[in-house]
Structure formats: structure tokens, C-alpha cells
Amino acid sequence: MEEFYRIRRLPPYVFEQVNRAKAAARLVGADIIDLGMGNPDLPAPAHVIEKLKETLGKPRTDRYSASKGIAGLRKAQASYYGRRFGVKLNPDTQIVTTLGSKEGFANVAQAITAPGDVILVPDPSYPIHAFGFLMAGGVIRSVPSEPTPEFFVTLERAITHSIPKPIAVVVCYPSNPTAFTADLDFYKDLVAFARRHGIFILSDLAYAEVYFDNNPPPSVLQVPGAMDLAVEFTSMSKTYSMPGWRMGFAVGNERIISALTRVKSYLDYGAFTPVQVAATAALNGPDDCIAEMRETYRRRRDVMVESFGRAGWQVPAPKASMFAWSRIPEPFHTLGSVDFAKLLVEKAEVAVSPGTGFGERGEGFVRIALVENEQRIRQAARNIRRFLESAPEKLHNVVPLATRR
């Protein structure tokens, strides 16, 4: 039977192959150290949970909520942007809450994309950045994900040779999956480019608070005039370790925020009111929980880089985000990222995400998430060391994986 139209536009889910390998290994008793999915394992702050408990069961809180977010939550997000970035936002016209930044991206694609519209998307990049627009009927043109001069050269080429002209460019810094970071000068150049060519900027800033070396990532909205053409998405999933709560925001350009708000009004009634109240308490509350989260990920990063290096796998230290982005160890280059990731599950009981799941340019890389404690990361390194030490003798049994169909 023929696939439905939108399903045909989606490729097979690359990560499912690794998920099947994990399930098979666990079925026979393997203790898989899962560094694949970026699913924060830290607890949500105690004062946020207490506010949730306090709000549960109160009159009216079980009823439908506000799709665009309760007023107090939007005001709290405006205050956060003022404190953190020095950016002034109107809670009524420049902020809408989303069910996580992923849902926000998917629905903004529905809101602004006509069939055949061209969107410029980094490769590699978080899948929703491309597939949200593909599902909305758009066309994706890939650009490099690293914020270098080559990025703008490719953008210029894409503008010149794309018919119709692109309507928007997506950026994500700190990047998922690569952990690349961008400075304010990059955003100034990007805003100037977007203004010159009449395109929108859609910025994913989900990892705004997960940074190391005392170098906070900026917001594109800090650039004068950016509000005329940019919308930014943030999430409480990583900042406050609230991934399952599904709470995020889109802020910025009033035209796009209005369009997103209208689309969402047809699709949902907003997050559960007690969750929104608790999220308000998080944004208005003390920042020590954020500093503790950041320090935990920094320690994990340092342990991972050091222990994996001693195991024989040199992993670059990320400057931000909860991910490391690393080339596949040299003996396995011919396998490709999917087969290497499956092999790592089978032979080392360690799961990572294959780079090709984030785009064609992700081939040859894997993403390693810092979602296990330091002891488990060291255990993963010991498992990997044993695997790498025995790999040369076993490689003749491994290479056929690369050509298996």
C-alpha cells in the first residue's frame, strides 16, 4: 500500500536501528550505558516541584489552559530575557509558550511555510529543523553548521541559486549535535545578511544555559533590529532538567509569533496549568539550580574527554551543550556511523547517536550525550578500551557490516 504523502517525505528513522540494537542487547541481560538520546537525567529543582504540588487540585487548574501560555509565565520569560540578554520583550505580542522547543519549531513551520518554500537549514542539525519544514511542504537547502566565513559564502550561493528565494534560515548555537558555538559578531553578520536579502532567522537556543568556561552564549535578539526578522526558541528541558514537562517558548518578531499563536490555537489548549505555574516559579526563582546543572555537565564532560582519551578514542571537549561530537575511531571509518553505533552497543555495551541521523554531513561522526553520571561514563570508557584493544583481531568480522544491505 502506498505511503501517505507526508510520510513519504520522511526518511527512515536512523536512530531506530540503534534503538533496536539496544533493545536486543538488554533482552539478553546486557547493561547498556546509554549516551545516545539527549534526555537529561538530573532532577527538576525542588522549589519547582513544590510549586507543582501546591497548584495541583486547585479550583480551575484541571480545566483547559491558555494555548499561548498563561500571562504570568509569559511575563516570567520576558523577565528572563531582560536579565540574561538585556532584551526587552512584550509578553502579549512577542512571546508564545510551546510544548517544548521541538513542537514550537514544527508548528512555526506550519505557520509560515507554503508548498515549495525554500528553507536554509544547517547540516548536521537537529532533525526537526529540517523535517518540520518538509512535513509542512517546504524544500530544504543545506548550509554548513559551523559559524565560519564559509557559512555566509554558502548562504549567499543558496540565495542566488534557489528558486524560489529562501524565506528563512535556521541556526542553532550551541549546536545540537555538534556543540558549535557562535558569538555576537556572528549574529550581527547574520542579521545584516537576512535584512539585505529579506529572509527570516529562526534561532534554536535550547542550550542557552549549558555552557562551560564562563562564556554564556548570546541571543540573536541582542543585535539591534533583529526583532524585525528573527524568532528564537528556548526550552526548560535542559536549563531546569524538565524534559518530560514539555515547556518551551518562541519569542521575537511579532508577525511570526502571531502566526504561530494562531496555528497553535487550532491545535492545542496549552500545557497543563500546574506545569505552567511551576515553570513560572522556575523562571522567577533562584539561579543556583542552573549553576549546579552546568557544573554537573562540566564535570561529566571532563571525565568523558579524559577517560575516553585514555581508552584510545580522542573526543573533542565541547564548549557548550550536553553533547560531544566526535569522529568515529580510525579503524572503523569504513563502517559508517550507523553500523559503528550498532557495533558499539553489541561489543562495548555503550550507546551513542549516529551522526548521519543529523544530516548527510554527519556521516563519520557520532554524538555522545552527557546523560550518565561520572562513574557510568568511566565504565563506558573501560568497555570501549577493551573493545578497541581487541578490534584489530576482530576487524575481519566487523568490516562486512559496512556493505550489508
PyMOL commands that set and color helices and strands:
alter all, ss='L'
color gray80, all
select helices_A, chain A and resi 5-8+14-27+46-55+71-85+101-112+127-135+149-161+184-197+220-222+226-228+236-239+243-245+254-267+273-284+288-311+330-335+337-348+355-358+360-362+374-403
alter helices_A, ss='H'
color red, helices_A
select strands_A, chain A and resi 33-34+95-98+118-123+139-144+168-172+200-204+230-235+248-252+323-327+350-351+353-354+365-369
alter strands_A, ss='S'
color yellow, strands_A
deselect
rebuild
show_as cartoon
